[in-house]
């Protein structure tokens, strides 16, 4: 469903404010691998949208004309963490296998949204 939209430049992510409980919408870079949409938080764990996800995993993600409600998660598994960083660095910074990741990709917090198949 979303895989055909992987080439889009950005997505919109809506989280629920951890204090206000109101929707919080951001435009964000993303990459898709199989049925998982990945994002990197350049602000790390202190970014509002990441802090919102820690409080409430329910999100809405929109890519192009497609929009769904889903659950987001902070990526913990080492292999998935590295894959997320590589995918986004390749898409936006031109990373190639065997090269060092950009400082943005190395220092960001990876977040995943599992997409329906």
Secondary structure, DSSP 8 states (H G I E B T S, - for coil): --GGGTTSS-EEEEEE-TTT-SEEEEEE--EEETTEEEEEETTGGGSHHHHHHHH--EEEEEETTEEEEEEEEE--SHHHHHHHHHHHHHHHH---TTS---HHHHHSEEEEEE---
